[in-house]
Amino acid sequence: MAEQFKRAAIVGLGLKGGSLAMVLRKKRLVKEVIGIDTDATALTKALHRDVVDQTVADLEQGLSQADLVVLAVPTHSTLDVLADIPSHLQVGAVVCDVGRIKGPVLEKAAEVLPPENPFVGCHPVVFEEEKDIDEAYPALFQDRPCILTSGDQRDEEAVKRIREIWEGAGCKVEEMDAEVHDRLFAVLEDLPIIFLSLVCKAAGQVSGYVDEIDEYSSKELKEITRLVAKVSPHAAERLWANRKPLVHVLAYYRLKLKELSEALQEGSLQDLKTLL
């Protein structure tokens, strides 16, 4: 595949940022990769593992050299970084992200980025967002979905070039409306976080046997508890960032829980089977 960009600057060298840098270099999708991070340890590890060609801690220095800018910071930080970068961008540089929330990011990009710097929202779906650069590997995106979103200021050429980057990284690329995307992942990722947390709280508080829960738990509940312990430390920020579609999804579930409660109190076994 021909190089779509000369120099890529990846802001944030965690699992996704580091893995993307590795596959860009391995498959020669760009000529050079610059790693940008405020964490000096991450920069050192990136060089030691040969993840990038060069590292910088200064945003201006790193971005001024790049014709592709990838924001690979945690979702809740993307909006802040977007606000910081416009004055440092090369004319014509394409900006994209790798986060799981698209609507607010597209709105912010439209607000702060100049017309000569098109933005393409990207969500490579890997479900391993909290790991760091130690876990990065170039095959992370192989055969994984990558969802592209673009707003009213869609730049067809930029979308085409970004699509080819992700396809080159091994992704199965598709496009989706940002509102539909955020509603979908409110169901697929946000609701499980909420429900897992509530199940663990209810197990102790409703039963009244908080200290004995581990002793009497089924293997299913123990697995739920293990998953809750691994929930992102940024879970609240993630839920807050996607709160608009999440509120609507929760309203639906609130209605269904009400119907379930009524079936248990006043309905029949068949009513319960129908609801389930």
C-alpha positions in Angstrom: 0.0 0.0 0.0 1.3 3.5 -0.9 2.1 5.8 1.9 -0.9 8.1 2.6 1.2 10.4 4.9 4.8 11.3 5.3 5.0 11.8 9.0 2.5 10.8 11.7 2.4 12.3 15.2 0.7 10.1 17.8 -0.4 12.0 20.9 -0.6 9.5 23.7 1.5 6.4 23.8 -0.7 3.9 25.6 -1.9 0.6 24.2 -3.8 2.0 21.2 -1.3 4.8 20.4 1.7 2.5 20.8 0.2 -0.3 18.8 -0.8 2.0 15.9 2.7 3.4 15.9 4.2 -0.1 15.6 1.9 -1.2 12.7 2.4 2.1 10.9 6.2 1.5 10.9 6.0 -2.2 10.4 3.9 -1.9 7.3 5.5 1.3 6.1 2.1 3.1 6.0 4.0 6.4 6.8 7.6 7.4 6.5 8.1 8.4 10.1 6.3 8.2 13.4 6.7 10.8 16.2 5.5 9.8 19.6 4.2 12.6 21.9 3.4 12.1 25.6 3.7 14.0 28.8 4.9 10.9 30.6 8.7 10.6 30.3 8.6 6.9 31.1 6.3 6.2 28.2 8.6 8.1 25.9 11.6 6.2 27.1 9.8 2.8 26.7 8.6 3.8 23.2 12.2 4.4 22.1 13.5 1.3 23.9 10.9 -0.9 22.2 11.4 0.7 18.9 7.8 1.8 18.8 8.4 5.2 17.2 11.2 6.9 15.2 11.4 9.8 17.7 9.7 11.1 20.8 8.9 14.6 22.1 7.2 15.9 25.1 6.3 19.2 23.6 3.1 19.3 21.7 4.1 22.2 19.4 7.4 20.6 18.4 5.8 17.3 17.6 2.7 18.5 15.7 4.5 21.1 13.6 6.3 18.3 11.7 3.3 16.0 11.0 0.8 15.7 8.2 -1.2 13.2 10.2 -2.1 13.7 13.8 -3.6 10.9 15.9 -5.1 11.7 19.2 -4.7 8.5 21.3 -5.3 10.0 24.7 -8.1 8.7 27.0 -11.6 9.6 25.8 -12.2 12.2 28.5 -9.0 14.0 27.6 -9.6 14.2 23.8 -11.7 17.4 24.0 -9.0 19.2 26.0 -6.2 18.1 23.6 -8.3 19.2 20.6 -8.5 22.7 22.0 -4.8 22.8 22.5 -3.6 21.8 19.0 -5.0 24.1 16.3 -2.2 26.7 16.4 0.5 24.0 16.1 -0.8 22.1 13.1 0.7 22.1 9.6 -1.6 23.5 6.9 -3.4 20.5 5.4 -2.6 18.1 8.3 -5.4 15.6 8.9 -6.4 15.0 12.5 -8.1 11.8 13.8 -8.7 10.2 17.2 -9.1 6.6 18.5 -11.7 7.1 21.2 -15.0 5.5 21.8 -17.2 8.6 22.0 -17.8 10.4 18.7 -20.5 13.1 19.0 -18.9 15.5 21.4 -15.5 15.0 19.8 -16.8 15.9 16.3 -18.5 18.9 17.7 -15.4 20.1 19.4 -13.3 19.5 16.2 -15.7 21.5 14.1 -15.5 24.3 16.7 -11.7 24.6 17.1 -10.0 23.2 14.0 -9.5 25.4 10.9 -11.0 24.3 7.6 -7.6 23.3 6.2 -7.2 20.7 9.0 -10.0 18.1 8.4 -11.0 15.8 11.3 -12.1 12.2 11.0 -13.5 10.4 14.0 -12.1 6.9 14.4 -13.0 4.1 16.8 -10.9 1.0 16.5 -12.9 -1.4 18.7 -10.4 -3.4 20.8 -11.9 -3.3 24.3 -8.4 -3.1 26.0 -8.2 0.7 26.4 -6.6 0.9 29.8 -3.4 -1.0 29.1 -0.2 0.9 28.6 2.7 0.9 26.1 4.2 -2.2 27.7 1.2 -4.2 26.2 1.4 -2.6 22.7 1.8 -4.9 19.7 1.3 -4.3 16.0 -1.4 -6.9 15.5 -3.8 -5.3 18.0 -6.1 -4.1 15.2 -5.9 -7.1 13.0 -9.5 -8.1 11.9 -11.0 -5.7 14.4 -13.7 -3.2 13.4 -12.8 0.4 13.0 -15.7 2.8 12.8 -15.2 6.1 11.0 -17.5 9.1 11.7 -17.4 12.6 10.2 -19.6 15.6 10.8 -21.1 18.3 8.6 -17.7 19.4 7.5 -16.8 16.0 6.0 -13.7 16.0 3.8 -14.0 13.0 1.4 -10.3 12.9 0.6 -9.3 12.9 4.3 -11.8 10.1 5.0 -10.4 8.1 2.1 -6.8 8.5 3.4 -7.7 7.6 7.0 -9.7 4.6 5.8 -6.6 3.3 4.0 -4.5 3.8 7.1 -6.8 1.7 9.2 -7.3 -0.9 6.5 -3.5 -1.1 6.2 -3.4 -1.7 10.0 -5.6 -4.7 9.5 -9.0 -3.3 10.5 -12.4 -3.9 8.9 -13.5 -0.3 8.3 -17.0 0.9 8.2 -18.7 4.3 8.6 -21.5 5.2 11.0 -23.4 8.3 12.0 -21.9 9.7 15.2 -25.2 9.7 17.1 -26.0 6.1 16.1 -22.4 5.1 17.1 -22.7 6.7 20.6 -26.1 5.2 21.3 -24.8 1.8 20.2 -21.8 1.9 22.5 -23.9 3.3 25.4 -25.6 -0.2 25.2 -22.5 -2.3 24.4 -20.0 -0.7 26.8 -21.6 1.8 29.2 -24.6 -0.3 30.4 -22.4 -3.3 31.3 -20.3 -1.0 33.5 -23.3 0.3 35.3 -25.0 -3.1 35.7 -21.9 -4.9 36.9 -21.3 -2.3 39.5 -25.0 -2.4 40.7 -25.0 -6.2 40.9 -22.0 -6.1 43.2 -23.5 -3.5 45.4 -26.9 -5.3 45.5 -25.3 -8.6 46.3 -24.1 -7.4 49.7 -26.6 -4.6 50.6 -29.8 -6.4 49.7 -28.9 -9.7 51.2 -27.5 -8.2 54.4 -24.5 -10.5 54.3 -21.8 -8.2 53.1 -18.9 -10.1 54.7 -20.1 -13.5 53.5 -20.7 -12.7 49.9 -17.4 -14.2 48.7 -18.0 -17.4 50.6 -21.4 -18.0 49.1 -21.0 -16.5 45.7 -21.6 -18.5 42.5 -18.8 -18.6 40.0 -20.9 -16.2 37.9 -21.0 -13.6 40.6 -17.3 -14.0 41.3 -16.6 -13.4 37.6 -18.8 -10.3 37.7 -16.9 -9.0 40.8 -13.6 -9.7 39.0 -14.8 -7.7 36.0 -15.9 -4.8 38.2 -12.5 -4.7 39.8 -11.0 -4.3 36.3 -13.4 -1.5 35.3 -11.5 1.5 34.0 -10.5 4.0 36.6 -11.9 6.5 34.2 -15.3 4.8 34.1 -17.2 7.8 35.5 -15.6 10.1 33.0 -16.5 7.8 30.2 -20.1 7.6 31.3 -20.3 11.3 31.7 -18.8 12.0 28.3 -21.5 9.8 26.7 -24.3 10.9 29.0 -26.7 12.2 26.4 -27.4 8.9 24.6 -26.9 7.0 27.9 -29.8 8.8 29.5 -32.1 7.7 26.7 -30.9 4.1 27.0 -31.4 4.1 30.7 -34.9 5.4 30.3 -35.7 2.3 28.2 -34.2 0.0 30.8 -36.0 1.7 33.6 -39.3 1.0 31.8 -38.4 -2.6 31.3 -37.4 -3.0 34.9 -40.7 -1.6 35.9 -42.6 -4.1 33.7 -40.5 -6.9 35.2 -41.2 -5.8 38.7 -45.0 -5.6 38.0 -44.9 -9.0 36.4 -43.3 -10.5 39.5 -45.8 -8.8 41.8 -49.0 -9.0 39.9 -48.5 -11.0 36.7 -48.2 -14.6 35.8 -45.4 -17.0 35.0 -46.2 -16.5 31.3 -45.9 -12.7 31.7 -42.5 -13.2 33.2 -41.4 -15.6 30.4 -42.6 -13.1 27.8 -40.6 -10.2 29.3 -37.4 -12.3 29.6 
